[in-house]
Amino acid sequence: MRKIALLGDVHANLPALEAVITHATDLGIEEFWNIGDFLGYGAFPDQVVERMRTKQFVSIVGNYDLKVLKFPKKNKKWRKSKHHLKWMAFKWAYDNLSEKSRKYLGSLPKERDLAIGERRFLLVHGSPYSNDELLEPDTPAERLHELKQMAESEYATEFEAIIFGHSHQAFTRQVGRTTFINTGSIGRPDDGNPRTAYAVMQLGEDDPQISHYRLDYDVDRAVAEIRNNGLPEAFAEMLIQGRDLETILSRGF
């Protein structure tokens, strides 16, 4: 039985990533597939990239990562057009990445077609259509079927699983013979549960078996580092409450 850890949306939260690596390793897992968004509002952008690079995760680049890499060219425009906390998050992430990490992220593809024997798996960030598309537990089956056909047409093969994230909502859906797997978010859960999320795929002779996990991690350490670096308190509250920035701001931060 081959086991693969499926993860993503770490968003610069090293303590959460470490908890997932430890849990997966305890399950005997040595293979990690990452759907991107290494970077975000957390205080450990370079450490997160370096950890996944050196552990040789199979990775793609996420939409947030691409925006951070574009920051020098977009700085003036975004300073006027984006909420100042979002602009600050992009700036801080870019400024705290080493040149090695920037080059590594810039070298990653937006999607990967992975083969295990004759079995094929597609790794994307948002969906086969766009790395910005949000797929959620209640996404209509018709849309998932369209995306399955789109992927099969592009790659001229049927995928056993399409693995993605971006919406920060973990789920598994079956569409024909293809399993859609949202890994959930390691570093920035948005459902009010601050525990980190990832999935494990077990490959035997039959269809993939998917297990979703929610784990406690050292939130206090992640929050303390945000504060130690002088980042906005709203970023700390995102981790404490397990909510996105818009929700935190609506609550008065």
Secondary structure in CASP SS format (residue, H / E / C, confidence):
PFRMAT SS
TARGET T0000
AUTHOR 0000-0000-0000
METHOD secondary structure of the structure
MODEL  1
M C 1.00
R E 1.00
K E 1.00
I E 1.00
A E 1.00
L E 1.00
L E 1.00
G C 1.00
D C 1.00
V C 1.00
H C 1.00
A C 1.00
N C 1.00
L H 1.00
P H 1.00
A H 1.00
L H 1.00
E H 1.00
A H 1.00
V H 1.00
I H 1.00
T H 1.00
H H 1.00
A H 1.00
T H 1.00
D H 1.00
L C 1.00
G C 1.00
I C 1.00
E C 1.00
E E 1.00
F E 1.00
W E 1.00
N E 1.00
I C 1.00
G C 1.00
D C 1.00
F C 1.00
L C 1.00
G C 1.00
Y C 1.00
G C 1.00
A C 1.00
F C 1.00
P H 1.00
D H 1.00
Q H 1.00
V H 1.00
V H 1.00
E H 1.00
R H 1.00
M H 1.00
R H 1.00
T H 1.00
K C 1.00
Q C 1.00
F C 1.00
V E 1.00
S E 1.00
I C 1.00
V C 1.00
G C 1.00
N H 1.00
Y H 1.00
D H 1.00
L H 1.00
K H 1.00
V H 1.00
L H 1.00
K C 1.00
F H 1.00
P H 1.00
K H 1.00
K H 1.00
N H 1.00
K H 1.00
K H 1.00
W H 1.00
R H 1.00
K H 1.00
S H 1.00
K C 1.00
H C 1.00
H H 1.00
L H 1.00
K H 1.00
W H 1.00
M H 1.00
A H 1.00
F H 1.00
K H 1.00
W H 1.00
A H 1.00
Y H 1.00
D H 1.00
N C 1.00
L C 1.00
S C 1.00
E H 1.00
K H 1.00
S H 1.00
R H 1.00
K H 1.00
Y H 1.00
L H 1.00
G H 1.00
S H 1.00
L C 1.00
P C 1.00
K C 1.00
E C 1.00
R E 1.00
D E 1.00
L E 1.00
A E 1.00
I E 1.00
G C 1.00
E C 1.00
R E 1.00
R E 1.00
F E 1.00
L E 1.00
L E 1.00
V C 1.00
H C 1.00
G C 1.00
S C 1.00
P C 1.00
Y C 1.00
S C 1.00
N C 1.00
D C 1.00
E C 1.00
L C 1.00
L C 1.00
E C 1.00
P C 1.00
D C 1.00
T C 1.00
P C 1.00
A H 1.00
E H 1.00
R H 1.00
L H 1.00
H H 1.00
E H 1.00
L H 1.00
K H 1.00
Q H 1.00
M H 1.00
A H 1.00
E H 1.00
S H 1.00
E H 1.00
Y H 1.00
A C 1.00
T C 1.00
E C 1.00
F C 1.00
E C 1.00
A E 1.00
I E 1.00
I E 1.00
F E 1.00
G C 1.00
H C 1.00
S C 1.00
H C 1.00
Q C 1.00
A C 1.00
F E 1.00
T E 1.00
R E 1.00
Q E 1.00
V E 1.00
G C 1.00
R C 1.00
T E 1.00
T E 1.00
F E 1.00
I E 1.00
N E 1.00
T C 1.00
G C 1.00
S C 1.00
I C 1.00
G C 1.00
R C 1.00
P C 1.00
D C 1.00
D C 1.00
G C 1.00
N C 1.00
P C 1.00
R C 1.00
T E 1.00
A E 1.00
Y E 1.00
A E 1.00
V E 1.00
M E 1.00
Q E 1.00
L E 1.00
G C 1.00
E C 1.00
D C 1.00
D C 1.00
P C 1.00
Q E 1.00
I E 1.00
S E 1.00
H E 1.00
Y E 1.00
R E 1.00
L E 1.00
D C 1.00
Y C 1.00
D C 1.00
V H 1.00
D H 1.00
R H 1.00
A H 1.00
V H 1.00
A H 1.00
E H 1.00
I H 1.00
R H 1.00
N H 1.00
N C 1.00
G C 1.00
L C 1.00
P C 1.00
E H 1.00
A H 1.00
F H 1.00
A H 1.00
E H 1.00
M H 1.00
L H 1.00
I H 1.00
Q H 1.00
G C 1.00
R C 1.00
D C 1.00
L H 1.00
E H 1.00
T H 1.00
I H 1.00
L H 1.00
S H 1.00
R C 1.00
G C 1.00
F C 1.00
END
